[in-house]
Amino acid sequence: MFSCFAYTEDVQEVGEWFTSGSSLSLQNFWGWFRALYSKVLRQEGVEAAARVNADFDRQTVRIDGRLVSFEYVREMKRDLARDFQVQMGLLGEWLEFGQVADVYTTVMANKGVKVVDNISGRGSVFNVLDASSVAGYCMRFRNQEEAGEEHKRCRILKVISSITKLLMLSVWFNPGLPLRFPELSILSFGGSQRNLYFDAGDRVFIIRSRYNKNTKYDTRLLFLDAGVSAQLFWLIYVLWPFTISLLGGGGG
């Protein structure tokens, strides 16, 4: 999952995404982010859970002795959502596509669309919901002649990269506890390493984490909320197929 950050030219970009359009301090953000991520890097995910305590009366959460307000976390999530929409707007200058809410409401969240997924299955998400289910929302160039213009293709790919990073950040802390480093590295929706599944009842995505540390296995089911599930569904079914076509020289 976080492999999309491997070649980030300006790491401060991540902090700016979290703090844009709000009163949050970029410096304070980095202190909070480093504290959480250092735990992840040391692979202390489960052990760290004992040091994460929420106080709903005071609207705060204490992480390893560090107090963080709910409002701070809410603002970070709102900032990510705002920046996601900004990047979507940039894509809309060149491309036509189904909007996140429309695709989610009419396909993934539609109880009339049958969804039966095996939480331990190794097939693809496309075996659960076929790619044809979003046929009416596919991404395409507004002006097909622009598909052959290399500079515009490069600009579009840069925006797609930003959208992917923003969404992966949202996925990272959306379940409520930051994922451990091995879990950050892979988000797979098909094959033997698959760890992303549909919840047929609530129509959200589940991350099935099974991590081996010192021969001790731990399995967790991490539920994403509807908002992030909608964005992730759109990414997998609409954005990435177009990206693959674009990288292959096609124009969608």
C-alpha positions in Angstrom: 0.0 0.0 0.0 2.6 2.5 1.1 4.9 1.5 -1.8 3.3 4.4 -3.6 5.3 6.7 -1.3 8.6 5.1 -2.2 9.6 7.8 -4.6 7.8 10.9 -3.2 9.9 13.9 -4.1 8.6 16.2 -1.4 7.7 14.3 1.8 6.2 17.5 3.2 3.4 17.1 0.7 1.9 14.4 2.9 1.7 16.8 5.9 0.3 19.6 3.7 -2.5 17.2 2.6 -3.5 16.6 6.2 -3.4 20.3 7.2 -4.5 22.2 4.2 -7.7 24.3 4.5 -7.7 24.0 8.3 -6.2 25.5 11.5 -4.0 22.5 12.1 -0.3 23.2 12.6 2.0 21.4 10.1 4.6 21.1 12.8 2.2 19.6 15.3 1.0 17.2 12.6 4.4 15.8 12.0 4.9 15.2 15.7 1.7 13.2 15.8 2.4 11.4 12.6 6.0 10.4 13.6 4.8 9.1 16.9 2.3 6.8 15.3 4.4 5.7 12.3 7.4 4.9 14.5 5.2 2.3 16.3 4.2 0.9 12.9 7.8 0.7 11.7 8.7 -1.2 14.9 5.8 -3.6 14.1 4.1 -3.0 17.4 0.6 -2.9 16.0 -1.2 -5.2 18.4 1.0 -4.4 21.4 0.4 -0.7 20.8 -3.3 -1.2 21.0 -3.0 -1.5 24.7 -1.5 2.0 24.8 -4.3 3.6 22.7 -7.2 4.7 24.9 -10.2 6.8 23.9 -11.9 9.2 26.3 -15.3 9.9 24.8 -16.3 12.3 27.6 -13.3 14.5 26.9 -13.3 13.8 23.2 -9.7 12.8 23.2 -7.5 9.8 22.5 -4.3 9.0 24.3 -1.6 7.3 22.2 1.3 6.0 24.2 0.9 8.9 26.7 0.4 11.5 24.0 -3.0 13.2 24.0 -4.7 13.9 20.7 -8.2 15.5 20.4 -10.9 13.9 18.3 -11.3 17.2 16.6 -7.7 17.1 15.4 -8.2 13.7 13.9 -11.5 14.7 12.3 -9.8 17.7 10.7 -7.1 15.5 9.3 -9.8 13.3 7.7 -11.6 16.3 6.4 -8.5 17.7 4.9 -7.8 14.4 3.1 -11.3 14.4 1.8 -11.0 18.0 0.6 -7.7 17.4 -1.1 -9.1 14.2 -2.7 -11.9 16.3 -4.3 -9.4 18.9 -5.5 -7.4 16.2 -7.3 -10.7 14.8 -8.8 -11.4 18.3 -10.1 -8.1 18.4 -11.8 -8.8 15.1 -13.5 -12.2 16.4 -14.6 -10.4 19.1 -16.7 -9.3 16.4 -19.2 -11.5 13.3 -18.4 -15.1 12.2 -18.1 -15.9 9.6 -15.4 -18.4 8.4 -12.9 -18.2 10.3 -9.6 -17.3 8.4 -6.5 -20.7 8.8 -4.8 -22.6 7.7 -7.9 -20.5 4.6 -8.5 -20.7 3.6 -4.9 -24.5 4.2 -4.5 -25.5 2.5 -7.7 -23.1 -0.5 -7.6 -21.3 -1.4 -4.4 -23.9 0.0 -1.9 -26.9 -1.1 -4.0 -28.5 -4.0 -2.1 -30.1 -5.1 -5.4 -26.6 -6.0 -6.6 -25.6 -9.4 -5.3 -22.4 -9.5 -3.3 -21.2 -12.8 -1.8 -17.6 -12.8 -0.7 -15.5 -15.5 1.1 -13.4 -13.7 3.7 -10.7 -16.4 3.3 -11.0 -16.7 -0.5 -8.1 -16.1 -2.9 -10.0 -15.0 -5.9 -10.3 -11.5 -7.1 -12.7 -8.8 -6.1 -13.7 -8.8 -9.7 -15.1 -12.4 -9.2 -17.4 -10.9 -6.6 -18.4 -7.8 -8.6 -17.5 -8.0 -12.2 -15.7 -5.0 -13.9 -18.8 -4.8 -16.2 -20.8 -3.6 -13.2 -19.2 -0.1 -13.6 -19.4 -0.1 -17.4 -21.5 3.1 -17.4 -18.9 5.0 -15.3 -15.7 4.2 -17.2 -13.1 7.0 -17.5 -12.4 8.5 -20.9 -10.9 11.7 -22.4 -13.2 14.6 -23.0 -11.3 15.3 -26.2 -9.9 12.0 -27.6 -7.2 13.9 -29.5 -5.6 14.8 -26.2 -5.0 11.1 -25.5 -2.0 11.2 -27.8 -0.4 14.3 -26.2 2.4 13.1 -24.0 2.6 16.2 -21.7 -1.1 15.9 -20.9 -0.7 12.2 -20.2 2.1 12.9 -17.8 0.1 15.5 -16.0 -2.8 13.1 -15.6 -0.5 10.4 -14.3 0.9 12.8 -11.7 -2.7 13.6 -10.5 -3.5 9.9 -10.4 -0.4 9.4 -8.2 -1.6 12.1 -5.8 -5.1 10.6 -5.6 -3.6 7.1 -4.9 -1.4 8.5 -2.1 -4.2 10.4 -0.5 -6.5 7.4 -0.5 -3.8 5.1 1.0 -3.3 7.6 3.8 -7.1 7.5 4.4 -7.0 3.7 4.4 -4.0 3.7 6.8 -5.8 5.1 9.8 -9.5 4.7 8.8 -10.0 1.4 10.8 -9.1 3.3 14.0 -5.6 1.9 14.7 -2.7 2.5 12.3 -1.7 -0.6 10.4 1.6 -2.3 11.1 4.4 -2.0 8.6 3.8 -5.3 6.7 0.1 -4.4 6.4 1.1 -1.1 4.9 3.2 -2.6 2.2 0.5 -4.7 0.4 -3.1 -4.0 -0.3 -4.1 -6.8 -2.6 -7.5 -7.4 -4.1 -6.7 -10.7 -5.9 -4.6 -13.8 -5.8 -2.9 -15.7 -3.0 -2.0 -12.5 -1.1 -5.5 -11.1 -1.2 -6.4 -9.1 1.9 -9.3 -6.9 0.7 -12.8 -8.2 0.9 -16.4 -7.0 0.6 -18.7 -6.9 3.6 -22.0 -7.9 2.0 -24.1 -6.5 4.8 -22.8 -3.0 5.4 -21.4 -2.7 1.9 -18.0 -1.6 2.9 -14.5 -3.0 2.5 -12.7 -5.2 5.0 -9.0 -5.6 5.3 -8.1 -9.1 6.5 -4.8 -8.9 8.2 -2.8 -12.0 9.0 0.7 -11.3 10.2 3.4 -13.7 11.3 5.8 -12.4 13.9 8.1 -14.8 15.7 5.9 -17.7 14.4 2.9 -16.2 16.2 0.0 -15.5 13.9 -2.5 -12.8 14.5 -5.6 -12.2 12.3 -7.6 -9.0 12.4 -10.6 -7.9 10.4 -10.4 -4.1 9.8 -13.6 -2.4 8.6 -13.3 0.7 6.5 -16.1 3.3 6.7 -18.5 3.9 3.8 -16.7 7.1 2.6 -13.3 5.5 2.3 -14.8 2.3 0.9 -16.5 4.3 -1.8 -13.2 6.0 -2.8 -11.4 2.7 -2.8 -14.1 1.0 -4.9 -13.8 3.8 -7.4 -10.0 3.6 -7.4 -10.0 -0.1 -8.1 -12.9 -0.3 -10.6 -12.7 3.1 -12.4 -9.3 4.8 -12.0 -6.8 2.0 -12.1 -8.2 0.3 -15.2 -7.9 3.6 -17.0 -4.4 4.1 -15.6 -3.3 0.7 -16.9 -4.7 1.7 -20.3 -2.9 5.0 -20.2 0.4 3.5 -19.3 0.0 1.0 -22.1 -0.5 3.8 -24.6 -4.2 3.7 -24.7 -6.6 6.6 -24.2 -9.4 5.0 -22.2 
